[in-house]
Amino acid sequence: MATIIDISHHQAPSAINYDKLAKQVDLVIIRTQYGSNLIDRHYKTHHREFQKRGVPTAAYAWLRGVSVNDMEKEATDFYNRTKEFNPCFWFLDVEEKSMSDMRKGTSAFLKKLRALGAKRVGIYVGHHLYKSFNLNLAEADAVWIPRYGAKPSYPCDLHQYTDCGKLDGYSGHLDINRLTGSKPLSYFIGGMATAPPAANQKPAAKPASKPAANTGGTYTVKAGDTLSGIAARYKTTVAELARINGIKNPNLIRVGQKIKLSGSAPAKAPTTKAVYHTVKHGDTVSGLAVKYGSTQAQIKAWNNIKDINKIYVGQKLRVK
């Protein structure tokens, strides 16, 4: 199961062992600002420290605009303050009724953020405010809801299930989140190699039934690849691949790109023997697909699952 945390300047860098904490998490969502006037004191440090250890980072901003124009100004500040880190996702934190029509204000913020260049934008909305704010969540690429001690009553992609979490590398409390919808971790961390190859590059080869030999200790990126997936396949780490390839942002790789593997041998050809997993609390089909290198569609078909959002603790599923 993916471990996702969100942090702000309340988690001071001086209190974090980034080497240890980075090994515990799959994605970190970092606050940039609380309205336009309060800039998070440590957001730049958090982005830099996690990214250089190969952990993808997203960004969030608490909305406090009092008018449509004010919301657009906040969105502009959020984008300009954060764009240098190229976050894999941008989140609007909607927890305060700062204007009479929060639906209208949130929509204005989101649209302005997209117009400025943000590719994937999500909305975090307080569980107790979900109905009264009546936000246009269809505009968002993901919905994130906090509710402690119980599952959200409303559909969402991310569930912030505790604000008292504990992980190695930080002695204080952490907000910890889990995937709850059909979107896999790869949807949030980006790095999906979907762009066409540059004009001076040859198109990537079609996937073979076995892993490519990649002679010379290199791997050619194909559509759908992520750096984390390549690292897992060749028994290395994202940080190592980023270091030896001079990759500044592990979330950005492109089709046709040659990735040095530092002499690592390719994984063995997949076996035809089925692999099974006994469902534990917190497991999702999307999370199992990422963990075992399969797809949600395959798991659904192998196990004759009618609704992939409904699996049960103790259920034995074929996952590969």
Residue pairs with C-beta under 8 A, 6 or more apart in sequence:
1 178
1 179
1 282
1 283
1 284
1 287
2 26
2 27
2 178
2 179
2 185
2 287
2 290
3 24
3 25
3 26
3 167
3 176
3 178
4 25
4 26
4 27
4 28
4 29
4 158
4 176
4 177
4 178
4 179
4 188
5 25
5 27
5 28
5 29
5 165
5 167
5 174
5 175
5 176
5 177
6 28
6 29
6 30
6 31
6 60
6 160
6 175
6 177
7 28
7 29
7 30
7 31
7 46
7 174
7 175
8 30
8 31
8 40
8 42
8 43
9 31
9 40
9 41
9 42
9 43
11 42
11 46
11 170
11 172
11 174
12 42
13 42
13 45
13 46
13 49
15 170
15 171
15 172
16 49
16 169
16 170
17 168
17 169
17 170
18 49
18 50
18 53
18 169
19 53
19 169
20 168
20 169
21 167
21 168
21 169
21 170
22 49
22 50
22 53
22 54
22 55
22 169
23 168
23 169
24 167
24 168
24 169
25 50
25 55
25 167
26 55
26 56
26 185
26 189
27 55
27 56
27 57
27 58
27 88
27 185
27 188
27 189
28 46
28 50
28 55
28 56
28 57
28 58
29 57
29 58
29 59
29 60
29 89
29 91
29 177
30 40
30 43
30 46
30 47
30 50
30 57
30 58
30 59
30 60
30 87
31 40
31 43
31 59
31 60
31 61
31 62
31 93
32 39
32 40
32 43
32 59
32 60
32 61
32 78
32 81
32 82
33 39
33 40
33 61
33 62
33 74
33 77
33 78
33 81
34 40
34 61
34 62
34 64
35 62
35 63
35 64
35 65
35 74
35 98
36 64
36 70
36 73
36 74
36 77
39 81
43 59
43 81
43 82
44 85
46 57
47 57
47 59
47 85
47 87
48 85
50 56
50 57
51 57
51 85
51 249
51 250
52 239
52 242
53 239
54 227
54 228
54 231
54 237
54 238
54 239
54 241
54 242
54 250
55 238
56 88
56 188
56 189
56 190
56 191
56 250
56 251
57 85
57 87
57 88
58 87
58 88
58 89
58 90
58 91
58 188
59 78
59 82
59 85
59 87
59 89
59 90
59 91
60 90
60 91
60 92
60 93
60 124
61 74
61 75
61 78
61 90
61 91
61 92
61 93
62 93
62 95
62 96
63 71
63 74
63 92
63 93
63 94
63 96
63 98
63 105
63 106
63 109
64 74
64 96
64 98
65 71
65 72
65 73
65 74
65 98
65 99
65 105
65 108
65 109
66 98
66 99
67 99
67 105
68 104
68 105
68 108
70 99
70 105
71 99
71 105
71 106
71 108
71 109
71 112
72 108
72 109
72 112
74 109
75 108
75 109
75 110
75 112
75 113
75 116
76 112
76 116
78 90
78 113
79 90
79 113
79 116
79 117
79 118
80 116
82 90
83 117
86 249
86 251
86 252
88 120
88 188
88 189
88 190
88 191
88 251
89 120
89 121
89 122
89 141
89 142
89 188
89 190
90 113
90 118
90 120
90 121
90 122
91 121
91 122
91 123
91 124
91 142
91 144
92 106
92 109
92 110
92 113
92 121
92 122
92 123
92 124
92 140
93 124
94 102
94 106
94 123
94 124
94 125
94 126
94 129
94 133
94 135
95 124
95 125
95 126
95 129
97 129
97 133
98 105
99 105
102 133
102 135
103 133
103 134
103 135
103 136
106 123
106 133
106 135
106 136
107 135
107 136
107 139
110 121
110 123
110 139
110 140
111 139
113 121
114 121
120 141
120 142
120 188
120 190
121 140
121 141
122 140
122 141
122 142
122 143
122 144
122 157
122 158
123 135
123 137
123 139
123 140
123 142
123 143
123 144
124 144
124 145
124 146
124 158
124 160
125 133
125 135
125 137
125 143
125 144
125 145
126 145
126 146
127 145
127 146
127 147
127 152
127 153
127 154
130 145
130 153
130 154
137 143
142 157
142 158
142 181
142 183
142 187
142 188
143 154
143 155
143 156
143 157
143 158
143 181
144 156
144 157
144 158
144 159
144 160
144 177
145 152
145 154
145 156
145 158
145 159
145 160
146 159
146 160
146 163
146 175
147 153
147 159
147 160
147 161
148 160
148 161
148 162
148 163
149 161
151 159
151 180
152 159
152 180
155 181
156 180
156 181
157 179
157 180
157 181
157 183
158 177
158 178
158 179
158 180
158 181
158 188
159 177
159 178
159 179
159 180
160 175
160 176
160 177
161 176
161 177
161 178
162 175
162 176
163 173
163 174
163 175
164 173
165 173
165 174
165 175
165 176
166 173
166 174
167 174
167 176
178 282
178 284
179 185
179 284
179 286
179 287
180 284
181 286
181 309
182 285
182 286
182 296
182 308
182 309
183 286
184 286
184 287
184 289
184 290
184 296
185 286
185 287
185 290
186 192
186 226
186 229
186 290
189 226
189 228
189 251
190 251
190 252
191 226
191 227
191 228
191 250
191 251
191 252
191 253
192 224
192 225
192 226
193 221
193 222
193 223
193 224
193 225
193 226
193 253
193 254
193 255
193 257
194 223
194 224
194 255
195 254
195 255
196 255
197 203
197 204
197 254
197 255
197 256
198 254
198 256
201 256
202 256
203 255
203 256
204 220
204 221
204 222
204 223
204 255
204 256
205 212
205 220
205 222
207 222
210 269
210 270
211 233
211 266
211 267
211 269
212 219
212 220
212 266
213 266
214 220
214 261
214 266
217 260
217 261
217 262
217 263
217 264
218 258
218 259
218 260
218 261
219 230
219 234
219 258
219 259
219 261
219 266
220 256
220 257
220 258
220 259
221 230
221 253
221 254
221 255
221 256
221 257
221 258
221 259
222 255
223 255
225 253
226 253
227 238
227 241
227 242
227 247
227 250
227 251
227 253
227 259
228 238
228 250
229 293
230 241
230 259
231 237
231 238
231 240
231 241
232 293
233 266
233 267
233 293
234 261
234 264
234 265
234 266
234 267
235 264
235 265
235 267
236 261
236 262
236 264
238 250
240 262
241 247
241 250
241 259
241 260
241 261
241 262
242 248
242 250
244 260
244 262
245 259
245 260
247 253
253 259
274 302
274 318
274 320
275 292
275 318
275 319
275 320
276 316
276 317
276 318
276 319
277 283
277 288
277 292
277 316
277 317
277 319
278 314
278 315
278 316
278 317
279 311
279 312
279 313
279 314
279 315
279 316
279 317
280 313
281 313
283 311
283 313
284 309
284 311
285 296
285 299
285 300
285 305
285 308
285 309
285 311
286 296
286 308
288 294
288 299
288 317
288 319
289 295
289 296
289 298
289 299
289 319
291 319
292 319
292 320
293 320
294 319
294 320
296 308
299 305
299 308
299 317
299 318
299 319
300 308
302 317
302 318
302 319
303 317
303 318
305 311
305 317
311 317
